[in-house]
Structure formats: C-alpha cells, structure tokens
C-alpha cells in the first residue's frame, strides 16, 4: 500500500514507479494534502489503510493492473 499526497516533495511519478513494482499493491493519492497528510486528513488516510489491512477487495469495474488471470 502506497499512500501519497498530491502536493509533496516526493513526486507522484516516483510513487507510481514504486506502485508498479508491487504485484498486489494499491496506490492512494489523497487530494488536497502535503507531506503532512496524516495530520491534514487523518480520517481519510486511516480509512484507506484500515480497508487495505482488513483485506477489503477494491471494487473496480474495469481492472487492468489487478485483472484476474484464469491461467
């Protein structure tokens, strides 16, 4: 799980590159936040992390990265 802000010294490009290396990872970009996103939007961030740790399957209609393989 990668949780990032949309206004940070850590670039979204670097976060995306890291995300692409994770086989079953998830990437969350929290809008309207900086490097201090845990203080700026604590409820949003904790909900994202809690859902991930609880194993909640993301609901997507046209998954590409997480597409299931029938092989």
PDB file of N, CA, C and O in Angstrom:
ATOM      1  N   UNK A   1       0.851  -1.167   0.000  1.00  0.00           N
ATOM      2  CA  UNK A   1       0.000   0.000   0.000  1.00  0.00           C
ATOM      3  C   UNK A   1       0.890   1.221   0.000  1.00  0.00           C
ATOM      4  O   UNK A   1       1.785   1.362   0.833  1.00  0.00           O
ATOM      5  N   UNK A   2       0.629   2.092  -0.942  1.00  0.00           N
ATOM      6  CA  UNK A   2       1.320   3.372  -1.004  1.00  0.00           C
ATOM      7  C   UNK A   2       0.266   4.454  -0.868  1.00  0.00           C
ATOM      8  O   UNK A   2      -0.679   4.516  -1.654  1.00  0.00           O
ATOM      9  N   UNK A   3       0.432   5.304   0.131  1.00  0.00           N
ATOM     10  CA  UNK A   3      -0.461   6.435   0.331  1.00  0.00           C
ATOM     11  C   UNK A   3       0.375   7.685   0.140  1.00  0.00           C
ATOM     12  O   UNK A   3       1.395   7.872   0.802  1.00  0.00           O
ATOM     13  N   UNK A   4      -0.061   8.526  -0.759  1.00  0.00           N
ATOM     14  CA  UNK A   4       0.713   9.708  -1.117  1.00  0.00           C
ATOM     15  C   UNK A   4      -0.176  10.935  -1.121  1.00  0.00           C
ATOM     16  O   UNK A   4      -1.402  10.842  -1.172  1.00  0.00           O
ATOM     17  N   UNK A   5       0.471  12.085  -1.067  1.00  0.00           N
ATOM     18  CA  UNK A   5      -0.265  13.342  -1.176  1.00  0.00           C
ATOM     19  C   UNK A   5      -0.156  13.858  -2.606  1.00  0.00           C
ATOM     20  O   UNK A   5       0.662  13.379  -3.392  1.00  0.00           O
ATOM     21  N   UNK A   6      -0.983  14.831  -2.929  1.00  0.00           N
ATOM     22  CA  UNK A   6      -0.924  15.381  -4.286  1.00  0.00           C
ATOM     23  C   UNK A   6      -0.027  16.617  -4.379  1.00  0.00           C
ATOM     24  O   UNK A   6       0.116  17.199  -5.454  1.00  0.00           O
ATOM     25  N   UNK A   7       0.577  17.019  -3.255  1.00  0.00           N
ATOM     26  CA  UNK A   7       1.459  18.190  -3.246  1.00  0.00           C
ATOM     27  C   UNK A   7       2.611  17.921  -2.288  1.00  0.00           C
ATOM     28  O   UNK A   7       2.568  18.327  -1.127  1.00  0.00           O
ATOM     29  N   UNK A   8       3.637  17.239  -2.775  1.00  0.00           N
ATOM     30  CA  UNK A   8       4.717  16.779  -1.906  1.00  0.00           C
ATOM     31  C   UNK A   8       6.051  16.875  -2.632  1.00  0.00           C
ATOM     32  O   UNK A   8       6.098  16.933  -3.861  1.00  0.00           O
ATOM     33  N   UNK A   9       7.126  16.892  -1.870  1.00  0.00           N
ATOM     34  CA  UNK A   9       8.459  16.809  -2.464  1.00  0.00           C
ATOM     35  C   UNK A   9       8.676  15.443  -3.099  1.00  0.00           C
ATOM     36  O   UNK A   9       9.382  15.317  -4.100  1.00  0.00           O
ATOM     37  N   UNK A  10       8.063  14.422  -2.509  1.00  0.00           N
ATOM     38  CA  UNK A  10       8.103  13.085  -3.093  1.00  0.00           C
ATOM     39  C   UNK A  10       7.167  13.114  -4.293  1.00  0.00           C
ATOM     40  O   UNK A  10       5.971  13.362  -4.143  1.00  0.00           O
ATOM     41  N   UNK A  11       7.696  12.866  -5.461  1.00  0.00           N
ATOM     42  CA  UNK A  11       6.898  13.046  -6.672  1.00  0.00           C
ATOM     43  C   UNK A  11       5.901  11.905  -6.874  1.00  0.00           C
ATOM     44  O   UNK A  11       6.130  10.769  -6.460  1.00  0.00           O
ATOM     45  N   UNK A  12       4.810  12.242  -7.510  1.00  0.00           N
ATOM     46  CA  UNK A  12       3.832  11.210  -7.848  1.00  0.00           C
ATOM     47  C   UNK A  12       4.429  10.198  -8.819  1.00  0.00           C
ATOM     48  O   UNK A  12       4.069   9.021  -8.795  1.00  0.00           O
ATOM     49  N   UNK A  13       5.337  10.657  -9.668  1.00  0.00           N
ATOM     50  CA  UNK A  13       5.988   9.749 -10.609  1.00  0.00           C
ATOM     51  C   UNK A  13       6.784   8.678  -9.871  1.00  0.00           C
ATOM     52  O   UNK A  13       6.767   7.511 -10.264  1.00  0.00           O
ATOM     53  N   UNK A  14       7.485   9.068  -8.798  1.00  0.00           N
ATOM     54  CA  UNK A  14       8.252   8.075  -8.035  1.00  0.00           C
ATOM     55  C   UNK A  14       7.322   7.121  -7.299  1.00  0.00           C
ATOM     56  O   UNK A  14       7.617   5.932  -7.179  1.00  0.00           O
ATOM     57  N   UNK A  15       6.206   7.632  -6.808  1.00  0.00           N
ATOM     58  CA  UNK A  15       5.232   6.767  -6.125  1.00  0.00           C
ATOM     59  C   UNK A  15       4.597   5.785  -7.108  1.00  0.00           C
ATOM     60  O   UNK A  15       4.367   4.623  -6.777  1.00  0.00           O
ATOM     61  N   UNK A  16       4.321   6.259  -8.303  1.00  0.00           N
ATOM     62  CA  UNK A  16       3.756   5.402  -9.337  1.00  0.00           C
ATOM     63  C   UNK A  16       4.741   4.321  -9.748  1.00  0.00           C
ATOM     64  O   UNK A  16       4.350   3.169  -9.938  1.00  0.00           O
ATOM     65  N   UNK A  17       6.004   4.672  -9.886  1.00  0.00           N
ATOM     66  CA  UNK A  17       7.031   3.682 -10.235  1.00  0.00           C
ATOM     67  C   UNK A  17       7.121   2.610  -9.159  1.00  0.00           C
ATOM     68  O   UNK A  17       7.237   1.426  -9.475  1.00  0.00           O
ATOM     69  N   UNK A  18       7.071   3.007  -7.898  1.00  0.00           N
ATOM     70  CA  UNK A  18       7.105   2.041  -6.805  1.00  0.00           C
ATOM     71  C   UNK A  18       5.862   1.153  -6.830  1.00  0.00           C
ATOM     72  O   UNK A  18       5.957  -0.063  -6.664  1.00  0.00           O
ATOM     73  N   UNK A  19       4.712   1.758  -7.037  1.00  0.00           N
ATOM     74  CA  UNK A  19       3.445   1.012  -7.110  1.00  0.00           C
ATOM     75  C   UNK A  19       3.497  -0.063  -8.190  1.00  0.00           C
ATOM     76  O   UNK A  19       3.012  -1.177  -7.991  1.00  0.00           O
ATOM     77  N   UNK A  20       4.081   0.274  -9.324  1.00  0.00           N
ATOM     78  CA  UNK A  20       4.137  -0.686 -10.429  1.00  0.00           C
ATOM     79  C   UNK A  20       4.995  -1.898 -10.122  1.00  0.00           C
ATOM     80  O   UNK A  20       4.893  -2.909 -10.817  1.00  0.00           O
ATOM     81  N   UNK A  21       5.835  -1.829  -9.104  1.00  0.00           N
ATOM     82  CA  UNK A  21       6.654  -2.984  -8.718  1.00  0.00           C
ATOM     83  C   UNK A  21       5.913  -3.923  -7.777  1.00  0.00           C
ATOM     84  O   UNK A  21       6.375  -5.036  -7.528  1.00  0.00           O
ATOM     85  N   UNK A  22       4.781  -3.496  -7.255  1.00  0.00           N
ATOM     86  CA  UNK A  22       4.030  -4.287  -6.282  1.00  0.00           C
ATOM     87  C   UNK A  22       2.986  -5.137  -6.994  1.00  0.00           C
ATOM     88  O   UNK A  22       2.111  -4.622  -7.690  1.00  0.00           O
ATOM     89  N   UNK A  23       3.096  -6.440  -6.807  1.00  0.00           N
ATOM     90  CA  UNK A  23       2.177  -7.344  -7.510  1.00  0.00           C
ATOM     91  C   UNK A  23       0.726  -7.164  -7.065  1.00  0.00           C
ATOM     92  O   UNK A  23      -0.178  -7.161  -7.901  1.00  0.00           O
ATOM     93  N   UNK A  24       0.494  -7.016  -5.775  1.00  0.00           N
ATOM     94  CA  UNK A  24      -0.872  -6.865  -5.273  1.00  0.00           C
ATOM     95  C   UNK A  24      -1.024  -5.576  -4.484  1.00  0.00           C
ATOM     96  O   UNK A  24      -1.811  -5.499  -3.540  1.00  0.00           O
ATOM     97  N   UNK A  25      -0.269  -4.573  -4.879  1.00  0.00           N
ATOM     98  CA  UNK A  25      -0.291  -3.317  -4.152  1.00  0.00           C
ATOM     99  C   UNK A  25      -1.445  -2.423  -4.543  1.00  0.00           C
ATOM    100  O   UNK A  25      -2.164  -2.676  -5.510  1.00  0.00           O
ATOM    101  N   UNK A  26      -1.595  -1.392  -3.777  1.00  0.00           N
ATOM    102  CA  UNK A  26      -2.576  -0.357  -4.065  1.00  0.00           C
ATOM    103  C   UNK A  26      -1.901   0.990  -3.914  1.00  0.00           C
ATOM    104  O   UNK A  26      -0.977   1.146  -3.116  1.00  0.00           O
ATOM    105  N   UNK A  27      -2.361   1.955  -4.676  1.00  0.00           N
ATOM    106  CA  UNK A  27      -1.855   3.316  -4.633  1.00  0.00           C
ATOM    107  C   UNK A  27      -3.013   4.249  -4.335  1.00  0.00           C
ATOM    108  O   UNK A  27      -4.035   4.231  -5.021  1.00  0.00           O
ATOM    109  N   UNK A  28      -2.846   5.061  -3.309  1.00  0.00           N
ATOM    110  CA  UNK A  28      -3.859   6.062  -2.975  1.00  0.00           C
ATOM    111  C   UNK A  28      -3.197   7.425  -2.963  1.00  0.00           C
ATOM    112  O   UNK A  28      -2.187   7.626  -2.289  1.00  0.00           O
ATOM    113  N   UNK A  29      -3.757   8.351  -3.699  1.00  0.00           N
ATOM    114  CA  UNK A  29      -3.294   9.733  -3.691  1.00  0.00           C
ATOM    115  C   UNK A  29      -4.401  10.544  -3.028  1.00  0.00           C
ATOM    116  O   UNK A  29      -5.517  10.630  -3.539  1.00  0.00           O
ATOM    117  N   UNK A  30      -4.078  11.130  -1.896  1.00  0.00           N
ATOM    118  CA  UNK A  30      -5.067  11.878  -1.130  1.00  0.00           C
ATOM    119  C   UNK A  30      -5.049  13.333  -1.608  1.00  0.00           C
ATOM    120  O   UNK A  30      -4.044  14.027  -1.455  1.00  0.00           O
ATOM    121  N   UNK A  31      -6.151  13.786  -2.179  1.00  0.00           N
ATOM    122  CA  UNK A  31      -6.178  15.150  -2.722  1.00  0.00           C
ATOM    123  C   UNK A  31      -6.157  16.203  -1.620  1.00  0.00           C
ATOM    124  O   UNK A  31      -6.653  15.995  -0.513  1.00  0.00           O
ATOM    125  N   UNK A  32      -5.567  17.333  -1.965  1.00  0.00           N
ATOM    126  CA  UNK A  32      -5.549  18.457  -1.037  1.00  0.00           C
ATOM    127  C   UNK A  32      -4.652  18.245   0.166  1.00  0.00           C
ATOM    128  O   UNK A  32      -4.925  18.778   1.242  1.00  0.00           O
ATOM    129  N   UNK A  33      -3.574  17.467  -0.001  1.00  0.00           N
ATOM    130  CA  UNK A  33      -2.671  17.213   1.117  1.00  0.00           C
ATOM    131  C   UNK A  33      -1.224  17.439   0.706  1.00  0.00           C
ATOM    132  O   UNK A  33      -0.880  17.461  -0.476  1.00  0.00           O
ATOM    133  N   UNK A  34      -0.394  17.604   1.723  1.00  0.00           N
ATOM    134  CA  UNK A  34       1.043  17.751   1.524  1.00  0.00           C
ATOM    135  C   UNK A  34       1.732  16.567   2.211  1.00  0.00           C
ATOM    136  O   UNK A  34       1.094  15.552   2.490  1.00  0.00           O
ATOM    137  N   UNK A  35       3.031  16.699   2.481  1.00  0.00           N
ATOM    138  CA  UNK A  35       3.784  15.638   3.144  1.00  0.00           C
ATOM    139  C   UNK A  35       3.198  15.313   4.526  1.00  0.00           C
ATOM    140  O   UNK A  35       3.470  14.248   5.079  1.00  0.00           O
ATOM    141  N   UNK A  36       2.415  16.206   5.069  1.00  0.00           N
ATOM    142  CA  UNK A  36       1.807  16.017   6.390  1.00  0.00           C
ATOM    143  C   UNK A  36       0.372  15.490   6.285  1.00  0.00           C
ATOM    144  O   UNK A  36      -0.479  15.844   7.101  1.00  0.00           O
ATOM    145  N   UNK A  37       0.109  14.656   5.295  1.00  0.00           N
ATOM    146  CA  UNK A  37      -1.255  14.198   5.043  1.00  0.00           C
ATOM    147  C   UNK A  37      -1.894  13.502   6.222  1.00  0.00           C
ATOM    148  O   UNK A  37      -3.113  13.573   6.382  1.00  0.00           O
ATOM    149  N   UNK A  38      -1.106  12.825   7.063  1.00  0.00           N
ATOM    150  CA  UNK A  38      -1.687  12.156   8.241  1.00  0.00           C
ATOM    151  C   UNK A  38      -2.280  13.165   9.226  1.00  0.00           C
ATOM    152  O   UNK A  38      -3.215  12.839   9.956  1.00  0.00           O
ATOM    153  N   UNK A  39      -1.750  14.369   9.249  1.00  0.00           N
ATOM    154  CA  UNK A  39      -2.280  15.417  10.120  1.00  0.00           C
ATOM    155  C   UNK A  39      -3.371  16.214   9.423  1.00  0.00           C
ATOM    156  O   UNK A  39      -4.284  16.728  10.069  1.00  0.00           O
ATOM    157  N   UNK A  40      -3.273  16.316   8.098  1.00  0.00           N
ATOM    158  CA  UNK A  40      -4.214  17.133   7.337  1.00  0.00           C
ATOM    159  C   UNK A  40      -5.548  16.421   7.101  1.00  0.00           C
ATOM    160  O   UNK A  40      -6.606  17.048   7.169  1.00  0.00           O
ATOM    161  N   UNK A  41      -5.503  15.128   6.826  1.00  0.00           N
ATOM    162  CA  UNK A  41      -6.736  14.359   6.590  1.00  0.00           C
ATOM    163  C   UNK A  41      -6.617  12.987   7.247  1.00  0.00           C
ATOM    164  O   UNK A  41      -6.598  11.962   6.565  1.00  0.00           O
ATOM    165  N   UNK A  42      -6.536  12.978   8.590  1.00  0.00           N
ATOM    166  CA  UNK A  42      -6.299  11.709   9.290  1.00  0.00           C
ATOM    167  C   UNK A  42      -7.391  10.668   9.069  1.00  0.00           C
ATOM    168  O   UNK A  42      -7.092   9.478   8.968  1.00  0.00           O
ATOM    169  N   UNK A  43      -8.641  11.090   8.992  1.00  0.00           N
ATOM    170  CA  UNK A  43      -9.737  10.123   8.816  1.00  0.00           C
ATOM    171  C   UNK A  43      -9.683   9.465   7.440  1.00  0.00           C
ATOM    172  O   UNK A  43      -9.938   8.268   7.307  1.00  0.00           O
ATOM    173  N   UNK A  44      -9.358  10.239   6.438  1.00  0.00           N
ATOM    174  CA  UNK A  44      -9.255   9.687   5.082  1.00  0.00           C
ATOM    175  C   UNK A  44      -8.127   8.660   5.019  1.00  0.00           C
ATOM    176  O   UNK A  44      -8.306   7.554   4.508  1.00  0.00           O
ATOM    177  N   UNK A  45      -6.965   9.040   5.545  1.00  0.00           N
ATOM    178  CA  UNK A  45      -5.801   8.160   5.489  1.00  0.00           C
ATOM    179  C   UNK A  45      -6.027   6.893   6.310  1.00  0.00           C
ATOM    180  O   UNK A  45      -5.711   5.798   5.844  1.00  0.00           O
ATOM    181  N   UNK A  46      -6.562   7.020   7.509  1.00  0.00           N
ATOM    182  CA  UNK A  46      -6.774   5.817   8.327  1.00  0.00           C
ATOM    183  C   UNK A  46      -7.833   4.904   7.716  1.00  0.00           C
ATOM    184  O   UNK A  46      -7.718   3.683   7.829  1.00  0.00           O
ATOM    185  N   UNK A  47      -8.846   5.450   7.081  1.00  0.00           N
ATOM    186  CA  UNK A  47      -9.838   4.605   6.400  1.00  0.00           C
ATOM    187  C   UNK A  47      -9.202   3.829   5.250  1.00  0.00           C
ATOM    188  O   UNK A  47      -9.482   2.645   5.066  1.00  0.00           O
ATOM    189  N   UNK A  48      -8.353   4.493   4.483  1.00  0.00           N
ATOM    190  CA  UNK A  48      -7.666   3.839   3.369  1.00  0.00           C
ATOM    191  C   UNK A  48      -6.801   2.699   3.887  1.00  0.00           C
ATOM    192  O   UNK A  48      -6.848   1.587   3.361  1.00  0.00           O
ATOM    193  N   UNK A  49      -6.015   2.978   4.913  1.00  0.00           N
ATOM    194  CA  UNK A  49      -5.112   1.962   5.461  1.00  0.00           C
ATOM    195  C   UNK A  49      -5.894   0.833   6.118  1.00  0.00           C
ATOM    196  O   UNK A  49      -5.551  -0.337   5.946  1.00  0.00           O
ATOM    197  N   UNK A  50      -6.937   1.166   6.866  1.00  0.00           N
ATOM    198  CA  UNK A  50      -7.753   0.144   7.535  1.00  0.00           C
ATOM    199  C   UNK A  50      -8.382  -0.811   6.512  1.00  0.00           C
ATOM    200  O   UNK A  50      -8.360  -2.027   6.704  1.00  0.00           O
ATOM    201  N   UNK A  51      -8.931  -0.273   5.447  1.00  0.00           N
ATOM    202  CA  UNK A  51      -9.528  -1.125   4.414  1.00  0.00           C
ATOM    203  C   UNK A  51      -8.497  -2.044   3.785  1.00  0.00           C
ATOM    204  O   UNK A  51      -8.779  -3.214   3.527  1.00  0.00           O
ATOM    205  N   UNK A  52      -7.314  -1.526   3.538  1.00  0.00           N
ATOM    206  CA  UNK A  52      -6.250  -2.337   2.953  1.00  0.00           C
ATOM    207  C   UNK A  52      -5.835  -3.455   3.906  1.00  0.00           C
ATOM    208  O   UNK A  52      -5.724  -4.610   3.495  1.00  0.00           O
ATOM    209  N   UNK A  53      -5.606  -3.121   5.172  1.00  0.00           N
ATOM    210  CA  UNK A  53      -5.163  -4.121   6.141  1.00  0.00           C
ATOM    211  C   UNK A  53      -6.236  -5.160   6.443  1.00  0.00           C
ATOM    212  O   UNK A  53      -5.920  -6.303   6.773  1.00  0.00           O
ATOM    213  N   UNK A  54      -7.492  -4.771   6.333  1.00  0.00           N
ATOM    214  CA  UNK A  54      -8.587  -5.719   6.554  1.00  0.00           C
ATOM    215  C   UNK A  54      -8.829  -6.613   5.347  1.00  0.00           C
ATOM    216  O   UNK A  54      -9.692  -7.490   5.379  1.00  0.00           O
ATOM    217  N   UNK A  55      -8.069  -6.391   4.286  1.00  0.00           N
ATOM    218  CA  UNK A  55      -8.190  -7.231   3.100  1.00  0.00           C
ATOM    219  C   UNK A  55      -9.381  -6.918   2.235  1.00  0.00           C
ATOM    220  O   UNK A  55      -9.805  -7.758   1.440  1.00  0.00           O
ATOM    221  N   UNK A  56      -9.932  -5.726   2.369  1.00  0.00           N
ATOM    222  CA  UNK A  56     -11.081  -5.344   1.551  1.00  0.00           C
ATOM    223  C   UNK A  56     -10.666  -5.314   0.082  1.00  0.00           C
ATOM    224  O   UNK A  56      -9.722  -4.616  -0.288  1.00  0.00           O
ATOM    225  N   UNK A  57     -11.361  -6.060  -0.737  1.00  0.00           N
ATOM    226  CA  UNK A  57     -11.085  -6.070  -2.172  1.00  0.00           C
ATOM    227  C   UNK A  57     -11.541  -4.756  -2.786  1.00  0.00           C
ATOM    228  O   UNK A  57     -12.668  -4.318  -2.557  1.00  0.00           O
ATOM    229  N   UNK A  58     -10.670  -4.126  -3.563  1.00  0.00           N
ATOM    230  CA  UNK A  58     -11.092  -2.901  -4.234  1.00  0.00           C
ATOM    231  C   UNK A  58     -12.226  -3.198  -5.214  1.00  0.00           C
ATOM    232  O   UNK A  58     -12.183  -4.193  -5.938  1.00  0.00           O
ATOM    233  N   UNK A  59     -13.223  -2.345  -5.233  1.00  0.00           N
ATOM    234  CA  UNK A  59     -14.324  -2.506  -6.173  1.00  0.00           C
ATOM    235  C   UNK A  59     -14.002  -1.698  -7.423  1.00  0.00           C
ATOM    236  O   UNK A  59     -14.100  -0.471  -7.427  1.00  0.00           O
ATOM    237  N   UNK A  60     -13.619  -2.399  -8.476  1.00  0.00           N
ATOM    238  CA  UNK A  60     -13.352  -1.740  -9.745  1.00  0.00           C
ATOM    239  C   UNK A  60     -14.137  -2.464 -10.828  1.00  0.00           C
ATOM    240  O   UNK A  60     -14.369  -3.669 -10.736  1.00  0.00           O
ATOM    241  N   UNK A  61     -14.536  -1.740 -11.832  1.00  0.00           N
ATOM    242  CA  UNK A  61     -15.345  -2.315 -12.899  1.00  0.00           C
ATOM    243  C   UNK A  61     -14.530  -2.717 -14.115  1.00  0.00           C
ATOM    244  O   UNK A  61     -14.925  -3.625 -14.846  1.00  0.00           O
ATOM    245  N   UNK A  62     -13.417  -2.069 -14.344  1.00  0.00           N
ATOM    246  CA  UNK A  62     -12.562  -2.399 -15.474  1.00  0.00           C
ATOM    247  C   UNK A  62     -11.101  -2.478 -15.029  1.00  0.00           C
ATOM    248  O   UNK A  62     -10.279  -1.675 -15.471  1.00  0.00           O
ATOM    249  N   UNK A  63     -10.764  -3.446 -14.150  1.00  0.00           N
ATOM    250  CA  UNK A  63      -9.398  -3.515 -13.636  1.00  0.00           C
ATOM    251  C   UNK A  63      -8.401  -3.895 -14.728  1.00  0.00           C
ATOM    252  O   UNK A  63      -8.661  -4.772 -15.552  1.00  0.00           O
ATOM    253  N   UNK A  64      -7.278  -3.231 -14.715  1.00  0.00           N
ATOM    254  CA  UNK A  64      -6.187  -3.543 -15.623  1.00  0.00           C
ATOM    255  C   UNK A  64      -5.042  -4.158 -14.827  1.00  0.00           C
ATOM    256  O   UNK A  64      -4.621  -5.282 -15.098  1.00  0.00           O
ATOM    257  N   UNK A  65      -4.544  -3.414 -13.847  1.00  0.00           N
ATOM    258  CA  UNK A  65      -3.412  -3.854 -13.036  1.00  0.00           C
ATOM    259  C   UNK A  65      -3.776  -5.078 -12.186  1.00  0.00           C
ATOM    260  O   UNK A  65      -2.954  -5.979 -12.024  1.00  0.00           O
ATOM    261  N   UNK A  66      -4.995  -5.117 -11.646  1.00  0.00           N
ATOM    262  CA  UNK A  66      -5.422  -6.224 -10.788  1.00  0.00           C
ATOM    263  C   UNK A  66      -6.302  -7.229 -11.537  1.00  0.00           C
ATOM    264  O   UNK A  66      -7.002  -8.024 -10.910  1.00  0.00           O
ATOM    265  N   UNK A  67      -6.272  -7.200 -12.846  1.00  0.00           N
ATOM    266  CA  UNK A  67      -7.117  -8.117 -13.614  1.00  0.00           C
ATOM    267  C   UNK A  67      -6.787  -9.553 -13.250  1.00  0.00           C
ATOM    268  O   UNK A  67      -5.618  -9.929 -13.168  1.00  0.00           O
ATOM    269  N   UNK A  68      -7.803 -10.338 -13.036  1.00  0.00           N
ATOM    270  CA  UNK A  68      -7.596 -11.747 -12.673  1.00  0.00           C
ATOM    271  C   UNK A  68      -7.206 -12.545 -13.892  1.00  0.00           C
ATOM    272  O   UNK A  68      -7.717 -12.338 -14.993  1.00  0.00           O
ATOM    273  N   UNK A  69      -6.300 -13.452 -13.669  1.00  0.00           N
ATOM    274  CA  UNK A  69      -5.856 -14.334 -14.730  1.00  0.00           C
ATOM    275  C   UNK A  69      -6.476 -15.701 -14.530  1.00  0.00           C
ATOM    276  O   UNK A  69      -6.426 -16.248 -13.428  1.00  0.00           O
ATOM    277  N   UNK A  70      -7.056 -16.257 -15.571  1.00  0.00           N
ATOM    278  CA  UNK A  70      -7.670 -17.579 -15.484  1.00  0.00           C
ATOM    279  C   UNK A  70      -6.669 -18.679 -15.785  1.00  0.00           C
ATOM    280  O   UNK A  70      -7.051 -19.841 -15.916  1.00  0.00           O
ATOM    281  N   UNK A  71      -5.391 -18.330 -15.899  1.00  0.00           N
ATOM    282  CA  UNK A  71      -4.370 -19.337 -16.218  1.00  0.00           C
ATOM    283  C   UNK A  71      -4.036 -20.181 -15.032  1.00  0.00           C
ATOM    284  O   UNK A  71      -3.196 -21.076 -15.128  1.00  0.00           O
TER     285      UNK A  71
END
